[in-house]
Amino acid sequence: MLKIQEIREIIKLVDSSSVDEFVFEQDDTKLKLKKHNGQTVVAQAPVAVQAAPVVEAPKAAAPAPAVEAPKAPEAPKAPKAEKKEVVADANLHKITSPMVGTFYSAPNPESPAFVKVGDQVGEESIVCIVEAMKLFNEIEAEVTGEIVEILVENGELVEYGQPLFLVKEA
């Protein structure tokens, strides 16, 4: 039986190649990939099973490649906006995420945000929380100045080193 990670890798390889159809059989497993209008459709079933389950499998598996495709175009949008800001004012300090996790602007949903645009912050001022594996990490400004821009939305996933805030140093 193929592992899900192996199937995903095969999907990516077929998707990026000029191959329109791919069939893989091993022991009691059969994996069939077809490209329809540029999308990869996956069907996996034991060889002994009739054709009906193979027809059902693409319905469950087909959304996975479609979900992955929109994620790639979203990533370049943020860096373009970020580059414009950096060029506009070189005196701005970026507060970046020290880890991969979920960005929270407030300690809980009912509380006000730690900071908003225009607020003054000190080096030890808490500006947000980044949650990683159920651990809530308070992120400090590490610079004295004024919050000029908040670059991420509450509840958004952030990457290591991703800019969260722009601060005009005092």
C-alpha positions in Angstrom: 0.0 0.0 0.0 1.3 3.4 -0.9 1.7 6.1 1.8 -0.2 9.4 1.3 3.1 11.3 1.0 4.3 9.0 -1.8 1.0 9.5 -3.6 1.3 13.3 -3.2 4.8 13.2 -4.6 3.7 11.1 -7.6 0.8 13.6 -8.2 3.3 16.5 -8.2 5.6 14.7 -10.6 2.8 13.8 -13.0 1.3 17.3 -12.7 4.6 19.0 -13.6 5.3 16.6 -16.5 3.9 16.3 -20.0 2.5 12.8 -19.1 -1.4 12.7 -19.5 -2.0 9.4 -17.8 0.0 7.3 -15.3 -0.8 3.8 -13.9 1.0 2.1 -11.1 0.3 -1.4 -9.9 1.9 -3.1 -6.9 0.6 -6.2 -5.2 -3.0 -5.5 -4.3 -2.8 -1.7 -5.0 -3.5 0.1 -8.3 -2.9 3.9 -8.7 -4.2 5.6 -11.8 -3.6 9.3 -12.5 -5.2 11.2 -15.5 -5.0 14.8 -16.4 -8.3 16.4 -17.3 -8.2 20.0 -18.5 -4.8 20.5 -16.7 -6.0 18.9 -13.4 -4.7 15.6 -12.1 -7.4 13.1 -11.1 -6.3 10.3 -8.7 -7.9 6.8 -8.4 -6.5 4.2 -6.0 -8.1 0.8 -5.3 -7.1 -2.8 -4.7 -6.8 -4.8 -7.9 -9.4 -7.3 -6.7 -12.1 -4.6 -6.3 -14.6 -3.9 -9.0 -14.6 -0.6 -11.0 -17.2 1.1 -8.9 -14.9 2.0 -6.0 -12.3 3.4 -8.5 -15.0 5.8 -9.7 -15.7 7.0 -6.1 -12.0 7.5 -5.3 -11.5 10.5 -7.6 -14.3 12.4 -5.9 -12.5 12.2 -2.6 -9.0 12.7 -3.9 -9.6 15.2 -6.7 -10.0 18.2 -4.4 -6.5 17.7 -2.9 -4.6 18.9 -6.0 -7.1 21.7 -6.5 -6.5 22.9 -3.0 -2.8 22.9 -3.4 -2.8 24.9 -6.6 -4.3 28.1 -5.2 -1.8 28.2 -2.3 1.2 28.8 -4.7 -0.2 32.0 -6.3 -1.0 33.5 -2.8 2.6 33.3 -1.6 4.1 35.7 -4.2 1.4 38.4 -3.5 2.6 39.2 0.1 6.3 39.6 -0.8 5.5 42.0 -3.6 3.6 44.3 -1.2 6.4 43.9 1.3 9.1 44.9 -1.2 7.2 48.1 -2.0 7.1 49.0 1.7 10.8 48.4 2.2 11.6 50.5 -0.8 9.2 53.3 0.3 11.0 53.8 3.7 14.3 52.1 4.5 14.1 53.3 8.1 11.4 50.8 9.0 12.3 47.8 11.2 10.6 44.5 10.5 9.4 42.4 13.4 9.5 38.9 12.1 8.1 35.6 13.2 10.6 33.5 15.1 8.8 30.3 14.2 6.1 28.7 12.0 2.7 28.9 13.7 -0.6 30.8 13.9 -0.5 34.6 14.4 -2.8 36.1 17.1 -3.1 39.8 17.6 -4.7 39.5 21.0 -4.4 37.3 24.1 -8.0 36.0 23.5 -10.9 36.7 21.2 -12.6 39.1 23.6 -9.5 41.2 24.4 -8.3 44.1 22.3 -5.2 43.6 20.1 -1.8 44.0 21.7 -0.9 46.8 19.3 -2.6 48.7 16.4 -1.2 51.0 13.8 0.1 54.2 15.4 0.9 52.6 18.8 4.2 53.3 20.4 6.2 50.1 21.4 9.3 49.5 23.5 11.9 46.8 23.2 10.0 44.5 25.6 6.5 45.4 24.4 4.5 42.3 23.5 3.1 42.8 20.0 1.4 39.4 19.3 1.3 35.7 20.0 2.5 33.0 17.7 1.0 29.6 18.5 3.0 26.5 17.6 2.0 23.0 18.7 -0.4 24.4 21.4 2.3 26.6 22.9 1.5 30.3 22.8 4.7 32.3 22.3 4.6 36.0 23.1 6.5 38.0 20.5 8.3 41.2 21.7 9.0 44.3 19.6 12.8 44.2 20.3 12.9 47.8 19.1 11.5 51.2 20.3 9.3 53.0 17.8 5.8 53.3 16.3 3.8 50.5 14.6 3.4 51.7 11.0 1.8 48.6 9.5 0.5 45.2 10.5 1.4 42.7 7.7 -0.7 39.7 8.8 -4.3 39.0 9.8 -5.4 37.5 13.1 -5.5 33.7 12.9 -3.3 33.6 9.8 -0.6 31.0 9.5 2.9 32.5 9.5 6.3 31.1 8.4 9.7 31.4 10.1 11.2 34.8 9.3 7.9 36.2 7.8 7.5 39.9 8.6 4.6 40.6 11.0 4.9 44.3 11.7 6.7 47.4 10.3 8.0 49.7 13.0 9.4 53.2 12.5 12.2 53.4 14.9 12.3 56.3 17.4 
